[in-house]
Amino acid sequence: MQRNLTIVFDCNHHVCLPCFKQYAITNLNRRQFKYDPIIGYSLGCPYGCLNTLLRELHIFRLMDKSNVCILKRINNKI
């Protein structure tokens, strides 16, 4: 079941996949993704831990297709 899978941040905080999807979509809609010159736009730990940006951007494919397209457009404008 998908609920047992989690995203693990560098700080070792865990977020279930449905919660991560909602976190990502909410932050995309609010334009609150963080920019890193090496990886592009990403998200860090939802608990606010520093230096926890996700480096594997394919994880954002958990969002629906329209939101993934928005994120790709934003990253391509860099």
Secondary structure, 3 states (H helix, E strand, C coil): CHHHCEEECCCCCEEEHHHHHHHHHHHHHCCCCEEECCCEEECCCCCCCCCCCCCCHHHHHHCCHHHHHHHHHHHHCC
